[in-house]
Amino acid sequence: MISNAPFMPADPSERFAVIFRALQRSVADNGYRLKIHGPLLVLIWNYLSRQIARFAKIAAKPPQSPRIRA
């Protein structure tokens, strides 16, 4: 077993958020280092933020049974 592995929450939406926040940090750090245009980095950062919020909203809502038309 890996002893220095980072803590991962059991909740899927929290796990998703942790992974995507790490991705956001990586994009910001490497984007600056690779001289990617600033507004493009902002667009990528905002897109990842929206995906975190979207997944949390979907995960919080219980699945609904399909409606049967009469």
C-alpha positions as CSV (number, residue, x, y, z in Angstrom):
1,M,0.0,0.0,0.0
2,I,1.2,3.5,-0.8
3,S,1.7,5.4,2.5
4,N,2.1,8.9,1.0
5,A,-1.2,8.8,-1.0
6,P,-3.3,11.9,-0.6
7,F,-6.6,11.7,1.3
8,M,-9.5,10.9,-1.0
9,P,-13.1,11.4,0.4
10,A,-15.5,8.5,0.1
11,D,-18.3,10.7,-1.4
12,P,-18.1,10.6,-5.2
13,S,-18.9,14.3,-5.7
14,E,-16.2,15.3,-3.2
15,R,-13.7,13.0,-4.8
16,F,-14.6,14.5,-8.2
17,A,-14.1,18.0,-6.8
18,V,-10.7,17.1,-5.3
19,I,-9.5,15.7,-8.6
20,F,-10.8,18.6,-10.6
21,R,-9.4,21.2,-8.2
22,A,-6.0,19.5,-8.6
23,L,-6.5,19.7,-12.3
24,Q,-7.2,23.4,-12.0
25,R,-4.0,24.0,-10.0
26,S,-2.0,22.0,-12.6
27,V,-3.5,24.0,-15.5
28,A,-2.7,27.3,-13.7
29,D,0.9,26.3,-12.8
30,N,1.8,24.6,-16.1
31,G,-0.1,27.1,-18.2
32,Y,1.9,30.0,-16.8
33,R,5.2,28.0,-17.2
34,L,4.3,27.1,-20.8
35,K,3.3,30.7,-21.6
36,I,-0.3,29.9,-22.5
37,H,-2.3,33.0,-23.0
38,G,-3.9,34.3,-19.8
39,P,-7.5,34.6,-21.0
40,L,-7.4,31.0,-22.2
41,L,-6.3,29.9,-18.8
42,V,-9.2,31.8,-17.2
43,L,-11.6,30.1,-19.6
44,I,-10.2,26.6,-18.8
45,W,-10.3,27.4,-15.0
46,N,-14.0,28.6,-15.3
47,Y,-15.0,25.6,-17.3
48,L,-13.5,23.2,-14.7
49,S,-15.3,25.2,-11.9
50,R,-18.6,24.8,-13.7
51,Q,-18.0,21.1,-14.1
52,I,-17.4,20.7,-10.4
53,A,-20.6,22.6,-9.6
54,R,-22.6,20.6,-12.2
55,F,-21.5,17.3,-10.9
56,A,-22.2,18.3,-7.3
57,K,-25.7,19.3,-8.4
58,I,-26.4,16.1,-10.2
59,A,-25.0,14.0,-7.4
60,A,-27.1,15.7,-4.8
61,K,-30.3,15.1,-6.7
62,P,-31.6,11.5,-6.3
63,P,-32.4,9.6,-9.5
64,Q,-36.0,10.0,-10.6
65,S,-38.1,7.3,-12.0
66,P,-39.2,7.8,-15.6
67,R,-42.7,9.3,-16.1
68,I,-45.2,7.1,-17.9
69,R,-47.5,8.9,-20.2
70,A,-51.2,8.0,-20.0
